Amino acid sequence: QVQLVESGGGLVQAGGSLRLSCAASGLTFSRSTMGWFRQGPGKEREFVAAISRSAQITRYLDSVKGRFTISRDNAKNTVYLQMSSLKPEDTAVYYCAADTSIGTQTMSAQRSIDYWGKGTLVTVSS
């Protein structure tokens, strides 16, 4: 059974930084496109970032470009989201996603994604 377990969420002041981690098991991690999504209070889930199997391609939501960085360590079966210059608007539950059959472009469109974590809450205070 595939499991994606997020960690690293918490409370941070505006302008601060936080790093989220997602540990994957039950799948061949190196064959999986990985991504991060978020859902704020009263909002729909939105795409945040994705990274290709080789880590050669990354995609980001426009509002987080230059502030967030997605990376992966295939030896550790873990994907990360380094978040800097955080804003209150970044407050949301952040979800990790994985799929072995799609690339970053399709993942960014949220068309069909096979696996999801349960999420970790990030709260940015002003």
N, C-alpha and C positions, 0 to 999 in steps of 0.2 A: 504494500500500500504506500502510495506517495504521500510524503509529509513535507510541508514547508512551515518552518517555525521562525517567526520574526522576533527580534529582540532589539533593545536599544532605545525604545520610545521613552518619553518622559516629559517633564516640564522644563522649559528653557525660556529665557528672556529674549525679547526681540533683539536681533543682531547677533545672537549667539549661534553655536554650532551643535550638531548632533550627528552621530553615525548610527544608522540602522543596519542590522545584519539579518540575513535569512539563510538558515541552514536547511539544506535539502537532503532527503533520503528517499529510497525506493525508486529512483530513476537514475538513468545515466546522465549525470549532471553536465558533462562536457558536450552532450548532444542537445541540450536544452537552451532555448532562448529564454532569458530571464528578464523580469520586469518588476517595476513598482507602480502601484496605483494608490490613490487616496480618496477618501470620502469625508468631507467636512459635514458639520451639523446641518441638516436640512438640505443637503446638496446631493447631486448624483455623483457616482464614482467617476473619477477622471484619471486618465493616463498621466504618469509622471516621468518615467524613464524606462528604457529597455536597453539590453546589451546582447550582442550576438554571441554565438557559441565560442568563437575565437577571440571575442572582445575587440575585434577590429571595427565594429560598427556600434555606435551608441545613438540613441534618440532621446530627446527631452521635450517636455512641455515648455512652450515658449517662456512662460513666466518664471521658470526655475533655471533657465540656461544661464550659466556663469555663476550660479550659486550652488547647484547640486551636482554631484558627480557619482555616476554609477560605475561599479567595478565588480570583478569577480575573481575568485581564487578557485580554480577547478580542482586543485589538490585538496582543498578543504571543503569542497561542495558547498560553497558559500558565496552569496552575492551581497554587496554592500550598497548603501546609499549614504554618501557623505553630504550633509546639508549644512550650508553656511549662510550667514547673513539672513537668518530666519526672520520671517514676518508673521504677524498674527494671522494673516490669511493662509498660512501654511498649516494651521491647526487642523488636524484630521486624523482619522484612523488610516494608517498606511499598510497596504497589503502587498505581499510578495506573490508573484505569479510565475508559472513555468509552463513551457510547451515544447515538445520535441519536434513538432511538425510545421511550425510557422516561424517566420523571421520577425525582425523588429518592427517592420512596417505594419504587418498584419496585427501584431500584438498592440501597437499603438492605437489601432482602430477599435480594439476591444471586440472584435467580431466573434471569435470563439477561442477561448483559452482553457486548456485542459485542467490545470491545477492551481489552487489558491491556498494561501495561508489564512490564518484566522485574524491577522492584523495586530498592529501595535499602535497605541495612541501617542500622538505627538501634540503637545499643547504649547503654544508660543504666547507668552504674556507680553503686554505692553507696559 
